[in-house]
Amino acid sequence: MWSENCRRMMKGYEPKELTMIGEQVFYMLLCLRYGLKIEAMRVWRRISRKLVGKDK
């Protein structure tokens, strides 16, 4: 049930089971972590494209 609650909260829905505040904070931090990781990958791609473009 943990993974289902996690998925529901990441999508913005209420969890099926009652969750403690600590668990909700954990889910929010997990979303933030993955969001920052995705953004860092986008920035890295932009930088690497610019570097490769200058070498040609």
PDB file of N, CA, C, O and CB in Angstrom:
ATOM      1  N   MET A   1       0.822  -1.192   0.000  1.00  0.00           N
ATOM      2  CA  MET A   1       0.000   0.000   0.000  1.00  0.00           C
ATOM      3  C   MET A   1       0.868   1.258   0.000  1.00  0.00           C
ATOM      4  O   MET A   1       0.412   2.322  -0.419  1.00  0.00           O
ATOM      5  CB  MET A   1      -0.937  -0.003   1.206  1.00  0.00           C
ATOM      6  N   TRP A   2       2.117   1.147   0.467  1.00  0.00           N
ATOM      7  CA  TRP A   2       2.993   2.311   0.527  1.00  0.00           C
ATOM      8  C   TRP A   2       3.209   2.898  -0.853  1.00  0.00           C
ATOM      9  O   TRP A   2       3.106   4.112  -1.029  1.00  0.00           O
ATOM     10  CB  TRP A   2       4.330   1.944   1.156  1.00  0.00           C
ATOM     11  N   SER A   3       3.510   2.057  -1.844  1.00  0.00           N
ATOM     12  CA  SER A   3       3.804   2.576  -3.178  1.00  0.00           C
ATOM     13  C   SER A   3       2.568   3.197  -3.812  1.00  0.00           C
ATOM     14  O   SER A   3       2.678   4.185  -4.539  1.00  0.00           O
ATOM     15  CB  SER A   3       4.349   1.464  -4.073  1.00  0.00           C
ATOM     16  N   GLU A   4       1.405   2.638  -3.549  1.00  0.00           N
ATOM     17  CA  GLU A   4       0.177   3.212  -4.099  1.00  0.00           C
ATOM     18  C   GLU A   4      -0.084   4.587  -3.489  1.00  0.00           C
ATOM     19  O   GLU A   4      -0.452   5.522  -4.201  1.00  0.00           O
ATOM     20  CB  GLU A   4      -1.024   2.275  -3.843  1.00  0.00           C
ATOM     21  N   ASN A   5       0.104   4.714  -2.186  1.00  0.00           N
ATOM     22  CA  ASN A   5      -0.049   6.018  -1.534  1.00  0.00           C
ATOM     23  C   ASN A   5       0.950   7.023  -2.088  1.00  0.00           C
ATOM     24  O   ASN A   5       0.608   8.182  -2.324  1.00  0.00           O
ATOM     25  CB  ASN A   5       0.127   5.885  -0.016  1.00  0.00           C
ATOM     26  N   CYS A   6       2.180   6.580  -2.294  1.00  0.00           N
ATOM     27  CA  CYS A   6       3.222   7.459  -2.820  1.00  0.00           C
ATOM     28  C   CYS A   6       2.835   7.962  -4.208  1.00  0.00           C
ATOM     29  O   CYS A   6       2.941   9.157  -4.486  1.00  0.00           O
ATOM     30  CB  CYS A   6       4.581   6.724  -2.871  1.00  0.00           C
ATOM     31  N   ARG A   7       2.389   7.064  -5.077  1.00  0.00           N
ATOM     32  CA  ARG A   7       1.983   7.454  -6.432  1.00  0.00           C
ATOM     33  C   ARG A   7       0.810   8.423  -6.406  1.00  0.00           C
ATOM     34  O   ARG A   7       0.785   9.399  -7.156  1.00  0.00           O
ATOM     35  CB  ARG A   7       1.616   6.219  -7.253  1.00  0.00           C
ATOM     36  N   ARG A   8      -0.154   8.152  -5.544  1.00  0.00           N
ATOM     37  CA  ARG A   8      -1.332   9.020  -5.466  1.00  0.00           C
ATOM     38  C   ARG A   8      -0.950  10.424  -4.991  1.00  0.00           C
ATOM     39  O   ARG A   8      -1.457  11.418  -5.510  1.00  0.00           O
ATOM     40  CB  ARG A   8      -2.384   8.411  -4.522  1.00  0.00           C
ATOM     41  N   MET A   9      -0.061  10.500  -4.010  1.00  0.00           N
ATOM     42  CA  MET A   9       0.332  11.807  -3.496  1.00  0.00           C
ATOM     43  C   MET A   9       1.177  12.567  -4.505  1.00  0.00           C
ATOM     44  O   MET A   9       1.068  13.790  -4.593  1.00  0.00           O
ATOM     45  CB  MET A   9       1.095  11.655  -2.187  1.00  0.00           C
ATOM     46  N   MET A  10       2.021  11.871  -5.275  1.00  0.00           N
ATOM     47  CA  MET A  10       2.830  12.536  -6.294  1.00  0.00           C
ATOM     48  C   MET A  10       1.952  13.112  -7.399  1.00  0.00           C
ATOM     49  O   MET A  10       2.289  14.136  -7.994  1.00  0.00           O
ATOM     50  CB  MET A  10       3.852  11.561  -6.887  1.00  0.00           C
ATOM     51  N   LYS A  11       0.838  12.463  -7.670  1.00  0.00           N
ATOM     52  CA  LYS A  11      -0.085  12.962  -8.693  1.00  0.00           C
ATOM     53  C   LYS A  11      -1.013  14.038  -8.146  1.00  0.00           C
ATOM     54  O   LYS A  11      -1.744  14.664  -8.913  1.00  0.00           O
ATOM     55  CB  LYS A  11      -0.908  11.816  -9.261  1.00  0.00           C
ATOM     56  N   GLY A  12      -0.998  14.264  -6.841  1.00  0.00           N
ATOM     57  CA  GLY A  12      -1.805  15.311  -6.239  1.00  0.00           C
ATOM     58  C   GLY A  12      -3.117  14.830  -5.651  1.00  0.00           C
ATOM     59  O   GLY A  12      -3.945  15.644  -5.242  1.00  0.00           O
ATOM     60  N   TYR A  13      -3.323  13.508  -5.601  1.00  0.00           N
ATOM     61  CA  TYR A  13      -4.546  12.962  -5.016  1.00  0.00           C
ATOM     62  C   TYR A  13      -4.333  12.666  -3.538  1.00  0.00           C
ATOM     63  O   TYR A  13      -3.201  12.569  -3.063  1.00  0.00           O
ATOM     64  CB  TYR A  13      -4.986  11.686  -5.762  1.00  0.00           C
ATOM     65  N   GLU A  14      -5.421  12.528  -2.837  1.00  0.00           N
ATOM     66  CA  GLU A  14      -5.345  12.141  -1.430  1.00  0.00           C
ATOM     67  C   GLU A  14      -4.971  10.659  -1.340  1.00  0.00           C
ATOM     68  O   GLU A  14      -5.418   9.862  -2.164  1.00  0.00           O
ATOM     69  CB  GLU A  14      -6.699  12.419  -0.698  1.00  0.00           C
ATOM     70  N   PRO A  15      -4.156  10.281  -0.350  1.00  0.00           N
ATOM     71  CA  PRO A  15      -3.809   8.866  -0.189  1.00  0.00           C
ATOM     72  C   PRO A  15      -5.016   8.054   0.265  1.00  0.00           C
ATOM     73  O   PRO A  15      -5.933   8.578   0.898  1.00  0.00           O
ATOM     74  CB  PRO A  15      -2.662   8.707   0.817  1.00  0.00           C
ATOM     75  N   LYS A  16      -5.000   6.758  -0.071  1.00  0.00           N
ATOM     76  CA  LYS A  16      -6.103   5.891   0.340  1.00  0.00           C
ATOM     77  C   LYS A  16      -6.086   5.656   1.843  1.00  0.00           C
ATOM     78  O   LYS A  16      -7.137   5.598   2.482  1.00  0.00           O
ATOM     79  CB  LYS A  16      -6.034   4.555  -0.398  1.00  0.00           C
ATOM     80  N   GLU A  17      -4.893   5.521   2.404  1.00  0.00           N
ATOM     81  CA  GLU A  17      -4.759   5.342   3.849  1.00  0.00           C
ATOM     82  C   GLU A  17      -4.392   6.676   4.477  1.00  0.00           C
ATOM     83  O   GLU A  17      -3.827   7.548   3.816  1.00  0.00           O
ATOM     84  CB  GLU A  17      -3.691   4.258   4.188  1.00  0.00           C
ATOM     85  N   LEU A  18      -4.709   6.829   5.734  1.00  0.00           N
ATOM     86  CA  LEU A  18      -4.262   8.016   6.450  1.00  0.00           C
ATOM     87  C   LEU A  18      -2.750   7.946   6.607  1.00  0.00           C
ATOM     88  O   LEU A  18      -2.197   6.895   6.932  1.00  0.00           O
ATOM     89  CB  LEU A  18      -4.963   8.137   7.836  1.00  0.00           C
ATOM     90  N   THR A  19      -2.095   9.060   6.377  1.00  0.00           N
ATOM     91  CA  THR A  19      -0.647   9.091   6.509  1.00  0.00           C
ATOM     92  C   THR A  19      -0.262  10.094   7.584  1.00  0.00           C
ATOM     93  O   THR A  19      -0.986  11.052   7.858  1.00  0.00           O
ATOM     94  CB  THR A  19       0.026   9.444   5.163  1.00  0.00           C
ATOM     95  N   MET A  20       0.874   9.854   8.175  1.00  0.00           N
ATOM     96  CA  MET A  20       1.377  10.780   9.182  1.00  0.00           C
ATOM     97  C   MET A  20       2.024  11.965   8.478  1.00  0.00           C
ATOM     98  O   MET A  20       2.362  11.882   7.297  1.00  0.00           O
ATOM     99  CB  MET A  20       2.389  10.080  10.138  1.00  0.00           C
ATOM    100  N   ILE A  21       2.193  13.054   9.193  1.00  0.00           N
ATOM    101  CA  ILE A  21       2.797  14.253   8.605  1.00  0.00           C
ATOM    102  C   ILE A  21       4.216  13.952   8.133  1.00  0.00           C
ATOM    103  O   ILE A  21       4.635  14.440   7.083  1.00  0.00           O
ATOM    104  CB  ILE A  21       2.807  15.416   9.624  1.00  0.00           C
ATOM    105  N   GLY A  22       4.947  13.166   8.884  1.00  0.00           N
ATOM    106  CA  GLY A  22       6.310  12.814   8.492  1.00  0.00           C
ATOM    107  C   GLY A  22       6.351  12.088   7.160  1.00  0.00           C
ATOM    108  O   GLY A  22       7.255  12.308   6.355  1.00  0.00           O
ATOM    109  N   GLU A  23       5.379  11.229   6.930  1.00  0.00           N
ATOM    110  CA  GLU A  23       5.319  10.493   5.669  1.00  0.00           C
ATOM    111  C   GLU A  23       4.997  11.440   4.514  1.00  0.00           C
ATOM    112  O   GLU A  23       5.551  11.295   3.425  1.00  0.00           O
ATOM    113  CB  GLU A  23       4.267   9.366   5.749  1.00  0.00           C
ATOM    114  N   GLN A  24       4.113  12.402   4.741  1.00  0.00           N
ATOM    115  CA  GLN A  24       3.776  13.374   3.703  1.00  0.00           C
ATOM    116  C   GLN A  24       4.981  14.246   3.362  1.00  0.00           C
ATOM    117  O   GLN A  24       5.217  14.555   2.194  1.00  0.00           O
ATOM    118  CB  GLN A  24       2.599  14.251   4.152  1.00  0.00           C
ATOM    119  N   VAL A  25       5.737  14.640   4.376  1.00  0.00           N
ATOM    120  CA  VAL A  25       6.944  15.433   4.141  1.00  0.00           C
ATOM    121  C   VAL A  25       7.942  14.615   3.335  1.00  0.00           C
ATOM    122  O   VAL A  25       8.594  15.144   2.435  1.00  0.00           O
ATOM    123  CB  VAL A  25       7.574  15.895   5.479  1.00  0.00           C
ATOM    124  N   PHE A  26       8.066  13.335   3.648  1.00  0.00           N
ATOM    125  CA  PHE A  26       8.961  12.456   2.905  1.00  0.00           C
ATOM    126  C   PHE A  26       8.574  12.404   1.433  1.00  0.00           C
ATOM    127  O   PHE A  26       9.438  12.493   0.561  1.00  0.00           O
ATOM    128  CB  PHE A  26       8.948  11.049   3.503  1.00  0.00           C
ATOM    129  N   TYR A  27       7.282  12.261   1.150  1.00  0.00           N
ATOM    130  CA  TYR A  27       6.821  12.216  -0.239  1.00  0.00           C
ATOM    131  C   TYR A  27       7.121  13.524  -0.962  1.00  0.00           C
ATOM    132  O   TYR A  27       7.533  13.517  -2.122  1.00  0.00           O
ATOM    133  CB  TYR A  27       5.319  11.921  -0.294  1.00  0.00           C
ATOM    134  N   MET A  28       6.913  14.650  -0.272  1.00  0.00           N
ATOM    135  CA  MET A  28       7.183  15.950  -0.895  1.00  0.00           C
ATOM    136  C   MET A  28       8.665  16.119  -1.198  1.00  0.00           C
ATOM    137  O   MET A  28       9.033  16.615  -2.262  1.00  0.00           O
ATOM    138  CB  MET A  28       6.703  17.087   0.012  1.00  0.00           C
ATOM    139  N   LEU A  29       9.512  15.707  -0.265  1.00  0.00           N
ATOM    140  CA  LEU A  29      10.953  15.798  -0.502  1.00  0.00           C
ATOM    141  C   LEU A  29      11.386  14.869  -1.625  1.00  0.00           C
ATOM    142  O   LEU A  29      12.287  15.201  -2.395  1.00  0.00           O
ATOM    143  CB  LEU A  29      11.726  15.470   0.773  1.00  0.00           C
ATOM    144  N   LEU A  30      10.752  13.710  -1.722  1.00  0.00           N
ATOM    145  CA  LEU A  30      11.053  12.780  -2.798  1.00  0.00           C
ATOM    146  C   LEU A  30      10.701  13.396  -4.148  1.00  0.00           C
ATOM    147  O   LEU A  30      11.472  13.285  -5.101  1.00  0.00           O
ATOM    148  CB  LEU A  30      10.297  11.459  -2.598  1.00  0.00           C
ATOM    149  N   CYS A  31       9.549  14.040  -4.234  1.00  0.00           N
ATOM    150  CA  CYS A  31       9.150  14.724  -5.475  1.00  0.00           C
ATOM    151  C   CYS A  31      10.136  15.832  -5.819  1.00  0.00           C
ATOM    152  O   CYS A  31      10.519  15.992  -6.977  1.00  0.00           O
ATOM    153  CB  CYS A  31       7.726  15.305  -5.344  1.00  0.00           C
ATOM    154  N   LEU A  32      10.541  16.591  -4.818  1.00  0.00           N
ATOM    155  CA  LEU A  32      11.496  17.668  -5.038  1.00  0.00           C
ATOM    156  C   LEU A  32      12.820  17.122  -5.550  1.00  0.00           C
ATOM    157  O   LEU A  32      13.425  17.694  -6.457  1.00  0.00           O
ATOM    158  CB  LEU A  32      11.714  18.459  -3.751  1.00  0.00           C
ATOM    159  N   ARG A  33      13.265  16.026  -4.973  1.00  0.00           N
ATOM    160  CA  ARG A  33      14.529  15.415  -5.388  1.00  0.00           C
ATOM    161  C   ARG A  33      14.481  14.995  -6.845  1.00  0.00           C
ATOM    162  O   ARG A  33      15.399  15.287  -7.612  1.00  0.00           O
ATOM    163  CB  ARG A  33      14.857  14.210  -4.510  1.00  0.00           C
ATOM    164  N   TYR A  34      13.408  14.306  -7.230  1.00  0.00           N
ATOM    165  CA  TYR A  34      13.299  13.860  -8.612  1.00  0.00           C
ATOM    166  C   TYR A  34      13.135  15.037  -9.567  1.00  0.00           C
ATOM    167  O   TYR A  34      13.664  15.011 -10.679  1.00  0.00           O
ATOM    168  CB  TYR A  34      12.130  12.898  -8.763  1.00  0.00           C
ATOM    169  N   GLY A  35      12.414  16.059  -9.148  1.00  0.00           N
ATOM    170  CA  GLY A  35      12.259  17.244  -9.987  1.00  0.00           C
ATOM    171  C   GLY A  35      13.581  17.952 -10.227  1.00  0.00           C
ATOM    172  O   GLY A  35      13.876  18.363 -11.349  1.00  0.00           O
ATOM    173  N   LEU A  36      14.380  18.097  -9.174  1.00  0.00           N
ATOM    174  CA  LEU A  36      15.687  18.733  -9.316  1.00  0.00           C
ATOM    175  C   LEU A  36      16.625  17.891 -10.168  1.00  0.00           C
ATOM    176  O   LEU A  36      17.438  18.429 -10.920  1.00  0.00           O
ATOM    177  CB  LEU A  36      16.307  18.978  -7.949  1.00  0.00           C
ATOM    178  N   LYS A  37      16.515  16.578 -10.051  1.00  0.00           N
ATOM    179  CA  LYS A  37      17.354  15.690 -10.857  1.00  0.00           C
ATOM    180  C   LYS A  37      17.018  15.844 -12.339  1.00  0.00           C
ATOM    181  O   LYS A  37      17.917  15.895 -13.179  1.00  0.00           O
ATOM    182  CB  LYS A  37      17.174  14.219 -10.414  1.00  0.00           C
ATOM    183  N   ILE A  38      15.740  15.917 -12.658  1.00  0.00           N
ATOM    184  CA  ILE A  38      15.318  16.095 -14.049  1.00  0.00           C
ATOM    185  C   ILE A  38      15.788  17.448 -14.574  1.00  0.00           C
ATOM    186  O   ILE A  38      16.261  17.545 -15.706  1.00  0.00           O
ATOM    187  CB  ILE A  38      13.783  15.974 -14.174  1.00  0.00           C
ATOM    188  N   GLU A  39      15.659  18.477 -13.766  1.00  0.00           N
ATOM    189  CA  GLU A  39      16.094  19.813 -14.189  1.00  0.00           C
ATOM    190  C   GLU A  39      17.604  19.858 -14.393  1.00  0.00           C
ATOM    191  O   GLU A  39      18.080  20.492 -15.335  1.00  0.00           O
ATOM    192  CB  GLU A  39      15.674  20.867 -13.154  1.00  0.00           C
ATOM    193  N   ALA A  40      18.359  19.195 -13.529  1.00  0.00           N
ATOM    194  CA  ALA A  40      19.815  19.148 -13.676  1.00  0.00           C
ATOM    195  C   ALA A  40      20.198  18.436 -14.970  1.00  0.00           C
ATOM    196  O   ALA A  40      21.160  18.832 -15.629  1.00  0.00           O
ATOM    197  CB  ALA A  40      20.460  18.440 -12.468  1.00  0.00           C
ATOM    198  N   MET A  41      19.464  17.401 -15.339  1.00  0.00           N
ATOM    199  CA  MET A  41      19.743  16.696 -16.594  1.00  0.00           C
ATOM    200  C   MET A  41      19.480  17.606 -17.791  1.00  0.00           C
ATOM    201  O   MET A  41      20.235  17.579 -18.763  1.00  0.00           O
ATOM    202  CB  MET A  41      18.886  15.416 -16.700  1.00  0.00           C
ATOM    203  N   ARG A  42      18.415  18.413 -17.733  1.00  0.00           N
ATOM    204  CA  ARG A  42      18.119  19.347 -18.826  1.00  0.00           C
ATOM    205  C   ARG A  42      19.231  20.376 -18.982  1.00  0.00           C
ATOM    206  O   ARG A  42      19.662  20.671 -20.097  1.00  0.00           O
ATOM    207  CB  ARG A  42      16.780  20.057 -18.580  1.00  0.00           C
ATOM    208  N   VAL A  43      19.694  20.922 -17.858  1.00  0.00           N
ATOM    209  CA  VAL A  43      20.771  21.912 -17.898  1.00  0.00           C
ATOM    210  C   VAL A  43      22.038  21.280 -18.444  1.00  0.00           C
ATOM    211  O   VAL A  43      22.737  21.894 -19.251  1.00  0.00           O
ATOM    212  CB  VAL A  43      21.027  22.502 -16.497  1.00  0.00           C
ATOM    213  N   TRP A  44      22.343  20.070 -18.018  1.00  0.00           N
ATOM    214  CA  TRP A  44      23.543  19.382 -18.486  1.00  0.00           C
ATOM    215  C   TRP A  44      23.485  19.153 -19.993  1.00  0.00           C
ATOM    216  O   TRP A  44      24.494  19.304 -20.682  1.00  0.00           O
ATOM    217  CB  TRP A  44      23.715  18.045 -17.755  1.00  0.00           C
ATOM    218  N   ARG A  45      22.311  18.791 -20.511  1.00  0.00           N
ATOM    219  CA  ARG A  45      22.170  18.598 -21.959  1.00  0.00           C
ATOM    220  C   ARG A  45      22.407  19.901 -22.710  1.00  0.00           C
ATOM    221  O   ARG A  45      23.088  19.910 -23.736  1.00  0.00           O
ATOM    222  CB  ARG A  45      20.779  18.046 -22.296  1.00  0.00           C
ATOM    223  N   ARG A  46      21.851  21.003 -22.207  1.00  0.00           N
ATOM    224  CA  ARG A  46      22.054  22.301 -22.864  1.00  0.00           C
ATOM    225  C   ARG A  46      23.530  22.669 -22.894  1.00  0.00           C
ATOM    226  O   ARG A  46      24.046  23.114 -23.920  1.00  0.00           O
ATOM    227  CB  ARG A  46      21.253  23.399 -22.148  1.00  0.00           C
ATOM    228  N   ILE A  47      24.205  22.483 -21.768  1.00  0.00           N
ATOM    229  CA  ILE A  47      25.627  22.823 -21.689  1.00  0.00           C
ATOM    230  C   ILE A  47      26.434  21.944 -22.628  1.00  0.00           C
ATOM    231  O   ILE A  47      27.301  22.437 -23.350  1.00  0.00           O
ATOM    232  CB  ILE A  47      26.145  22.676 -20.249  1.00  0.00           C
ATOM    233  N   SER A  48      26.156  20.651 -22.625  1.00  0.00           N
ATOM    234  CA  SER A  48      26.932  19.745 -23.475  1.00  0.00           C
ATOM    235  C   SER A  48      26.673  20.010 -24.955  1.00  0.00           C
ATOM    236  O   SER A  48      27.584  19.863 -25.770  1.00  0.00           O
ATOM    237  CB  SER A  48      26.601  18.288 -23.141  1.00  0.00           C
ATOM    238  N   ARG A  49      25.451  20.399 -25.320  1.00  0.00           N
ATOM    239  CA  ARG A  49      25.171  20.736 -26.722  1.00  0.00           C
ATOM    240  C   ARG A  49      25.950  21.971 -27.148  1.00  0.00           C
ATOM    241  O   ARG A  49      26.470  22.026 -28.263  1.00  0.00           O
ATOM    242  CB  ARG A  49      23.666  20.967 -26.934  1.00  0.00           C
ATOM    243  N   LYS A  50      26.033  22.957 -26.268  1.00  0.00           N
ATOM    244  CA  LYS A  50      26.786  24.167 -26.594  1.00  0.00           C
ATOM    245  C   LYS A  50      28.267  23.853 -26.743  1.00  0.00           C
ATOM    246  O   LYS A  50      28.921  24.378 -27.644  1.00  0.00           O
ATOM    247  CB  LYS A  50      26.578  25.240 -25.518  1.00  0.00           C
ATOM    248  N   LEU A  51      28.803  23.008 -25.876  1.00  0.00           N
ATOM    249  CA  LEU A  51      30.219  22.657 -25.953  1.00  0.00           C
ATOM    250  C   LEU A  51      30.522  21.877 -27.221  1.00  0.00           C
ATOM    251  O   LEU A  51      31.540  22.122 -27.868  1.00  0.00           O
ATOM    252  CB  LEU A  51      30.636  21.847 -24.729  1.00  0.00           C
ATOM    253  N   VAL A  52      29.664  20.951 -27.582  1.00  0.00           N
ATOM    254  CA  VAL A  52      29.871  20.148 -28.787  1.00  0.00           C
ATOM    255  C   VAL A  52      29.727  21.027 -30.021  1.00  0.00           C
ATOM    256  O   VAL A  52      30.463  20.850 -30.992  1.00  0.00           O
ATOM    257  CB  VAL A  52      28.872  18.965 -28.844  1.00  0.00           C
ATOM    258  N   GLY A  53      28.798  21.964 -29.999  1.00  0.00           N
ATOM    259  CA  GLY A  53      28.596  22.861 -31.131  1.00  0.00           C
ATOM    260  C   GLY A  53      29.791  23.763 -31.388  1.00  0.00           C
ATOM    261  O   GLY A  53      30.071  24.091 -32.541  1.00  0.00           O
ATOM    262  N   LYS A  54      30.501  24.170 -30.349  1.00  0.00           N
ATOM    263  CA  LYS A  54      31.670  25.037 -30.510  1.00  0.00           C
ATOM    264  C   LYS A  54      32.867  24.279 -31.062  1.00  0.00           C
ATOM    265  O   LYS A  54      33.724  24.872 -31.717  1.00  0.00           O
ATOM    266  CB  LYS A  54      32.037  25.676 -29.181  1.00  0.00           C
ATOM    267  N   ASP A  55      32.939  22.970 -30.805  1.00  0.00           N
ATOM    268  CA  ASP A  55      34.072  22.177 -31.279  1.00  0.00           C
ATOM    269  C   ASP A  55      34.015  21.935 -32.780  1.00  0.00           C
ATOM    270  O   ASP A  55      35.046  21.677 -33.400  1.00  0.00           O
ATOM    271  CB  ASP A  55      34.119  20.849 -30.550  1.00  0.00           C
ATOM    272  N   LYS A  56      32.843  22.013 -33.370  1.00  0.00           N
ATOM    273  CA  LYS A  56      32.710  21.701 -34.805  1.00  0.00           C
ATOM    274  C   LYS A  56      33.223  22.791 -35.680  1.00  0.00           C
ATOM    275  O   LYS A  56      33.178  22.673 -36.905  1.00  0.00           O
ATOM    276  CB  LYS A  56      31.286  21.431 -35.156  1.00  0.00           C
TER     277      LYS A  56
END
